[in-house]
């Protein structure tokens, strides 16, 4: 595997500046420290759509089992919690040489514009995607304008 070094045309000038070496250290930090430090924390990715009657949420939770996903609805706030459990995949005499998949707990909360009727809400999980159908509570649809007599 080849390592590439980024060319800096001002490298020689900044090298003699008071913080030149410090900048160089931070530029090369990813080569010194393990690469796992630079990876983002896993996050449940969501799409939220709205029509006049309800919200539809699609949340990606790959690797989770249906029983390890919890959804809480409280007023306008929706929270999704999931746990992806590690499965032992190595056989006897085999060792893992590279691992990128995430195992552990994740959660994500969103606040919607309107309250949700949690009694009519439906959740379905298929192929790593959680789908929520969240009907808007009729009483929270906004201010009702009174006709003036």
Helices and strands as residue ranges (DSSP letters): H 11-15, H 20-27, H 29-32, G 35-38, E 45-50, E 54-60, G 66-68, E 69-74, E 77-84, E 104-111, E 122-126, E 129-135, G 138-140
